[in-house]
Amino acid sequence: MAGMKRFVTYIYSYEDRKKGSNTGFAKIEIRGIEGRMEIHLRGIYPGRMTCKVYLFAEDAGDMAGILLGEMGIQNGTGDFAVAFKVDNLGGMAVNFFSMEGIVLIGEEQRIFMSRWKEGKPLEVCVERFHAWNVLPSDREEKAKPILADRPQEEQKLGAIPSDIVEKKQQTDVEQTDMVQSPADSEEKELQGRIAEAEEENVAATEIPMRNVFPRYDWREIWENLKANHENFVLCKDREISCIKIELKDIRELPRRYWYLGNNSFLLHGFFNYRYLVVGRIEEGRWFMGVPGIYQNQERVMAIIFGFPEFLPNEVENQFGYWYRVLEE
């Protein structure tokens, strides 16, 4: 399946220009020159309304959008699917990889947005949005948004599938707008997504990082962490020693793991529970853990974002930690 790229990005509501709760997710698949996107929203609005769906890029602090279609919302639920040409979005000579995210604009100026590409902060509101070919009057001299002419190297996705990551080992950045686990997905779809993740190896965090950074002494780092953070024991029968850390404390780990501070699944767990864990499974083996509940939906996202294992028990609705082993 060479040339195929897949990723999932999470969509948030915005009200009064402030980011609100997770409202759903989009699944995007690129296969050669063809692309397909599915959007699933849940619990967003009790009535009925229509949202226009755009791919957008940043343009001098604004969002410049290319319309893909309209999505109907009924009883708080909406589903949308569209196919597109990677090099010809909206019938224009615009490449998908120059886009930064998805924005949905509904009635009464309701906005839902997901951004997968790193860039300057955006003020998310209808006043700061315009169609790709319609520019504000104070910038009429521009022919079109400036991002269309960016070098190809800058037009890569923020959430990078593994086949791209292998070509650029240190570009392992996932955006904070890709955080929440989807709700109400059918079991068949979930199992299919797990198989896709495993088959295509899309976990952006699984990067061969050996020899990229200097050597370090894990035991010394572990002792320093234990001395400065709350200690506890997980799974007493296995005597797994753990410490609780905050997001900022990732900088106390070896530099090769700092990129985890941008991992969407990790951010999701931290902002829900306000802590992360670092632990020692056995002598010479350490792990990073993300608090969560063992559910099929959560398992899908954990696999995709590089935290495939679960402690303490793989029991439905059981609280524990999704984790990945850190290199010894």
N, C-alpha and C positions, 0 to 999 in steps of 0.2 A: 504494500500500500504506500509506495513511495510518493511523496508530494502531498500527502494528506496531513492536514493540521486541524486539530480540534481543541476547543477550550470552553470553559463555562465562566460566565461573569455574572455577578449579582447586582440586582437593581434595587435602588433605594428611592423612597419618596422624598420630596423637598417641599417645604412649606416656609413661607417668609424667608426664603433664601438660605434656609438651614436644612442640613441633612437629617432625615428622619429614620424611620425603621426600614428594615428589609422588606421588600414587597414581592420578590420573586427572583427569577434568574433567566438568563438567555444562554442557549447552547449554540455555538457557531462552529461550522465545519467548512473548511476550504479544501477543495479537491481539484488541483490544477487551476484552470481558469474559472471554475464554477464554485459558487459559494451558496451556503444555505444557513438560515438562522431561524431558530425557534425561540419564542418568548412565552413564559408562563408566569402570570401574576396571580396572587391570591390575597384575599382579605383587604383590598385597597379602597373600596367604595361600595356602600350598600345598594346603591341604585344602578342605573344604566347610563353609560356614557361611551363616547368614542375617543380614542387617542390616536394621534398621528405618530408614526414611528419613523425616527430619523437615525442615521449614522451621522456623527458629528466630528468636527475637528476644531481645535482652538484657533481663533482668529483675533489677534490683538486683545485678548481677554474675553472675547465673546465666543459663543458656540455657533459655528456655521454648519447647518445640517442639510443632508441629502435625504429627501423623502423616500421611504421604502414602501409605505402603505398605511392602512388604517387598521386599528385593532379595536374590536368591540369588547366592552366590559359589562358584565351583567352579574348582579348579586355578589360583587366583590371579586369576580373571577374573570380572567381574560387569557386567551391563548392565541398565538399568532405565529405564522410560518411564512417565509418568503425565500425564494431563490434569487440569486443575483450573479452578475458577471463581475469577477474580481477587478478587472481593468476598466469597467464601464458602469460605474454605479449611477443609478438614476438616469441612464442614457447619456452621461457625460464622461469625458476622458479623465476620470478620477479613479485612483487605485484604492482598493479596500485598505491596504496597509498604511495609507496616509490618514486613516480615521483613528479617532482616539476613544470612541465609546458610542453608547446608544442613549438617546434621549426620547422620551415619550411625552407629548404635550396633549393634555386632555382639556375638557371643558372647565370653565371657571379657573383657568390658568393652573390647573393641576399639572405638576411635573414629576416625572420619574426618570432617573438617570443612572447609568453605570459607566464608569470610565476605566479602561484597562491599560491605558498608556500614560506613563509618567509625564508631567508637564506643570506649568504654572497653575496655581489655584484658580478656580473658576467661580464666578458669582452665578449661581444657578437660579435663573428666573427668566420669564418670557421676554423681559425687556433686554436681556443680554443674549437673545437668540435671534438668528436670522437665517433665511434659506441661503444655500450655497451661492446663488447668483444674485442675491439681493443684499446689498451692503448698506449700512447706515449712511445717512447723508454726509456726515463729517468724514467719511472715508470713500467717497464716490470715485476718487481717482484710482482706486484699486480695481483691477479687472476681476479678481476673484480672491478668495482667502489665500493667505500667503503659504499655508501648509502644502498646497498643491504642488509647489515648486521646490519643496525640501529635498535634499539629497536622499537617494534611495536608502542609504544606511540609516537615516533617521526615521524611516517609515516602517519600522518593525513594531510588532505588537508588544505591549507591556507584558501581557500574559503569553509567554513564548512557549510553544510546544517543543518537545524534546528534540525533534530533528533539527530545529533551528538552534536550540541551546547548545547542542554538541559542537556546532560550528563557532560558537562564541561563548566560551565556558562561563564567563563572569557576568553575562547579561541575564541573570536569574532574578528578575524583578517582577513581582506580581502586585497589582494595585489593590488598594484598600477597598475599592468598590466591588470586590469579588469575594465577599465574605460569607454571607448567610447560606445555610443549607436549604434546598428547596423543600417545599411542603406539598403534600397531596399527590406526589408522583406515583404512578402505578408500579407495582413490583416488577413487571416485565421490563418496563423502561429502565428502572434502576439497575436490574441485573445486566441489561444490555450496555448501560453506561460503564459499569464495572469492567465488563469484557473489553469494551473499547479502550478504556484507560490502560488496561493491562496490555492489550494487543499493540496499541500505538505508542505506549510508553510516554504518555503526555505529561507525567508528573514533572513539572518544571524544576522541582527541587532536587531531582536525582541527577546530579551533575558530577562527573569525575573531576574532583578538585585536588587530587594528590599533586604534590610538588608545585602548586600554585603559590602557596604561602610558606613562610619559614616553619621549621619544626617547633614544637612546644611540648611542655610536660603536662599531660592531662592530670596526673595525680596532684601536682602542685596547684593547678587551676581548681580542681575539685575541692581540695582542702581550703582554699581561699573562699570559695563559694559557700562551703559549709560554715565557715567562721563568720560570714557576714549576712547570712539569710536564714529564714525559718527552716528548721529541719523536721522531717517526719518520715515514718516508715510506711511503705505501701505494700500490701499483700504480706502480712507478717509471716505467713508460712514460707514465703520465698525471701523474706528479709530484703526487700528492695528499698534502699536508702534514697530519699529524695529531698530536694529543697524547693521552696517556692521563690520565684523571681518575678519581677515586673518586666514590661517590654523593654524599658531602658537598660535593664541589666544584661541583655543579650550582648552588649559591648564588653562584658566581662569574660565572654567566651572567646576562643581563638578567632582571629579575624575572618577565617574562611566561613564562619557560621553567621556573620553579621547580616548576610542577605536574608536570613530567616525572619528578620524584623519586618520584611515586606511581604512575607508569605500570607496570602489571604486567609487561609484556613486558620493559621496561628492567630492572626489578628481577630478573627471571629471569636475564637475561644477566649482570648484575653479580654476583649471588651464585654463578653458575657459574664465572665467569672473573676476578672480583675487580677488574674495571676497565671503564670505558666509554671512548669516544673522541669527541673533537670535532675536526673537520677542515675544511679549505678545499678545495673541489672546483676552484674557479677564482676569479679575482679577484672579490671581492664576494659570494661564495656559500659559506656555511658549513653544516655538517651535524652532527647528533648520531648516533653509531653505537653499536650494541649487538653485542658479539661473539656469534657463533653459527655453526652449520653449515647450509649450504644443503640443506634437505630440504623435501618437500612439507608435512609437518605443521608445521614451523617457519614456513614461508612463510605458511600460513593465519593463524597467530597474529600474525605480524609485520604483516600487512595489517590485521587487526582492530584492533590496538593502535597503528597509525599509523606503522609503520616499513616501508613497502612496497618499498624498493629494497635491493639487495644489492651489496656490494663484497667482494672484487675480481672474482670470476667466478661466474656462476650455473651451477655444476657440482655435481651431486649429491655430497653428503658433503664438499664443499669448505668449509674454514674461511674466514670473512670477517666482514663487519659488515653487519647490517641497519641501514638509516639513514633518516632523514627530514631534509629540507632545512630549515634554520632561516631565518626571514625575514631578508632583507638589511637 
